[in-house]
């Protein structure tokens, strides 16, 4: 089935497709606004998983003349589209459904059908959530879940995890609304549950959009990676000073690095080629996700409290050497 990330998405897709049909059938039988909103929620989630799979497939396309650094950011683009879909379709339709049933309440029939569907959906959503959480636990280390969401460079698993978390919260809201409607005979609780579901989806979509936006624009590698690259460059033979370490994720497994360094005055053109080649090799061995390393020869001079860069006159071939994959 492929990588762990793809397995997580496939499991979520399978669960959501089954749950979507079940919820819509239950909504037709019982007339529950909350279950209908949950059906819309699962339908949107199923579409989202398909988009994530499409984005990951597109991201594997090789570099070409128009996209010399590859198509890795397709993952980020489609993850952002997923966030918009969750908000526009899931939250919007659920809110409209809830308001409509507040204005014109409808009694719920056969409530125990809803309970059975909610229990079944919780089982499938919970299984998908557990698998996604296990994959996150495997990669997050000692960091908390919130830190993992904010620092991850592969949003696919995080999207599935947050979707499933929102789904479980939505099922809880639906259960409470239907139960209160049955106990009180007031269908407004069911309508209110639909609105609560829309708010859960809206908050989830906002978090996903904010976190994906940085990656789509061009987010740097994590601080530990940047510091590690700086240390490798600082201790390299023939380099007296490291000025800047600029990084950018071109995809979950593609880091672009641009180094600004001051070479030793004694270094000749041939020496610089060797220095850059060794530096390129050491960085890629330490961080396999680094695919391109560019090195600029610049001298950092301080004047009036602000840093100004001045070209050192080092030959260009040293910079080009670090571009090899």
N, C-alpha and C positions, 0 to 999 in steps of 0.2 A: 504493500500500500504506500510505500515511500517513507519519507522522513517522519519523526514524531509529530512535527507541526501539522503535516498533512493528515496524519491519522486522527489527530484531535479534531480537525475540521470535518473530516469524513464522518466521524462518530456523531458530532453535533448536527450535521446535515441529515443523517439518517434518522436521528431522534426527532428533529424538528419536522421533517416531512410527515412522519407517522402522527405526531401530536397535532399538527395543523388540521389534518383531515378529521381526527377525533373531536377536536374542539368545535369545529364548524358544524359537524353533525349534532353535537350536544347542544349547541346554541340554537339550531333550528328546532330541536325537540323541546327544549325547555324555555326558550325565549329570553335567556339570561344575557344581559348587556355585558357583564363582566367576562363571561365565557367567550362571547363574540370578540371582545377586545383582546382576550388571550389568544384567540385564533388568529387575529390580525398580527399579533406580536410574533407568533410562531411562524407565520407565513413570511413576515419580513426577515426573521432570523434565517429561514431557509434560503431566501434570496441573498442574504448577506454572505452565507457560507459559499454559495456558488460564485459570488464576486471575489471572495478571498482566494478561492482556488484558481479562478481566472487570472487574478493579479499575480499570484505566485508563478503560474505558468508563463505569463508574459515577462516576468522579471528574469527568467532564464534565457531569454533571447540573447544571442551574442552581440557584442558591440558592432556598430556600423558607422558609416560616414556621418550620419546625422546625430547618432548617439554614441560617441566614441568611448564613453565610460559605461556602456551597457544600459540595460533597462531596469535596473534594480529598484528604482523609485516607483515602478508600477505598483509594487506592494503597498507603498505608502499612499499612493493616489487612490487605489481601490479601497483601502482601509478608511480613508477619509470619506469616500462616497458611501461606505457602509454606515458611518456615523450620521451622515445627512439623511440616509434612508430611514434609520431608526427614528430620527426626530420627525422628519416630514411625514412618513407613512404611519409608522407604529404609534408614535405619540399623538399625531394629528388625528388619525382615524379613531383612536381610543377616546380621545377627549370629545370629539364630535358625537360618538356613540353614547358616551356618558351624559352629555348635556341633553341630547335628544330624548333619552329615557328619563331625565329629570323633568323635562317639560311635559312629556307624555308617558307617564309610568306604565309599565307592562308587568303583569303578574308573572311569577316564575312557575312553570309547571315541571313536575317530576324532578324536584331538586336533587334527589339521590343520584340521578344520572350525572349531574354536575359534580357531585362528590366523587363518583367513580372516575370521571375524566380527570379531575384535579389530582387524585391519587396516582393515576396512571402517568399523567404528565410529570408529576413530581418525581416519580421513579426514573423516567427517561432523562429529564432535565438534570436530576441529581447525579445520574451516572455520567452524563456528558460533562457536568461541572467538576466532578471528582477527577476525571481523566485530564481535563484542562488544568486543574489545580496541581495535579501530580507533575505535569510537565513544567509548570511554573516553578514548583518547589525544586525541581531538578536543576534549574538554571539560576534561581534568584540568590542562592547562597544564604548568607546571614541577613540579607536585607528583608524588610517587611514587604507586604503585598503592595502598599501604596508606593513605596520606593521603587519596587519592581516595575509597576505601571509607568512611572515617570522616567525610568532610566532605560527601559527596554528599547532595542533597535529593531525588533521583529514584532510588530503589533498583532500579528495574526492570532497567536494563542491568547493574548490579552483580550482581544476583541471577543473571542469565543467565551473566555472566562467571564467577562463582564456581561455579555449577553445572557449567559446561563444564570449568573447571579441575579440579574434583573428579572429573568423569567421566574426564578424561585420566589423572589419577593412579590412579583405580580400574582403568582398562584396563591400566595398567602393572603394578598389583598382580596382576590376573587373569592377564596374560601370564606373569609370573614364577612364579606358583603352578602354572599348568598345565604350564609348561616343566619345573619341578622335579619335578612329579608324573610326567611322562613319562620324564625321565632317571633317576629313582630308583625308579620303580614304586611310590611311596608316595603314595596319594591324600590324605594328611593335609595336604600342601602346598596342594592345591586348596582344602581346607576352611579352612585358615589364611588364604588370600588373601581368602576371603569375609568373614572377620572383620576383616581389614585394610580392606576396602572399607567395612564398617560404621563403622569408626573415622574414616575420611576423611569420610564423610557426616555423622557426628555432629559433628565439628569444624567443618565447613562450616556446618551448621545453627546451631550455637552462635554463630558469628561473625555470621551473617545476623540472627539473633534479637536479638542485642545492639545491632547497628547500627540495626535497624528500630525497636526499642523507643523510642529517643529521639525519633525522628520521630513515632511514634504518640502519644506523651505530649504533645509540643509543643516541638520543638527550635527554638532561635533561628536566625536567618540567620547565615551565615558572618561571621567577625570583620571581614573587609574591608568587607562590606556595612554592618554596624553602625557601624563607624568612619566610613565615607563618609556615612551618614545624619547622624551626629553633626556632622560637619564642615559639611554643608549647613545644618543648623539653627544651628550656632554662628555662621556668617557671614551669616545672614539678617538683613535690616534689621528693627529693632524688637525683636529678641531679645537680651537682655543675658547670659543664661546658660542652658546646657542641663544639666538635672539627670540625667534618665534617658532611655535609648533602649532600649525593650523591643520585641523582635521575636519573631514566631513563624511558622513555616511551616504554613499551612493546607493545603498541597499542594505538589508540586514547583515549580509556577509561580505560587504565591500566598503572598505575605508580608504579614502584618499588622504594622503599626507603631504603637506608642504612645509619644508624646514627652511628657516633662515639662519645661517651659521657664519661664523668668522673662522676662516681657515688660517692655519699657521703661516706666518710670513715666509717661512722656509719652504713651503709646499710649492712644487712646480706643477705644470699642467698634468703630467703623467701621474704625479703623486695624488692630485685631486681626483682623477678618475678612479684610482685604486681606493681612495678613502670613501668616495661616494658609493662605489660598488659594494664594499664591505659593510658600510652603513645600511644600505638597502637590504642586503642579505640578513643582517642581524635583526633588523626591525621586522621583516617578514617571517623570520623564524620564531621570534618572540610573540608576534601577533599575526596569525595566519589570515585573518580577515583583511589585513592591509594588502591591497592589490597594486597600488601605485604610490611611489615615493618621489617627490620632486624636491630638489635641494637648490636653494638660492645662496649665493655667496655675497653676504652683506655685512657691513660693519656698523655696529650700533654706537652712535655718539650721543652723549647727553649734553643738552644745552638749555639753560633756563628752566630746568625741572621737567622738560618734555623730551621724549625720545624721538630722534630723527634718524632715518636710515640713509646710508650713503653707500652706493655700490662700491665694492672693494676691487673691482677690476678682474675678478677671477674668471677664467675661461668658461664659456657656455657648455662645452662638452661635458664638464663635470656634472652640471645640472641634468642634462639629458640622460646620463647614464642610469640615473635612478628610476627611469620610467619603465624599465622592463618589468613585465608581470612576474 
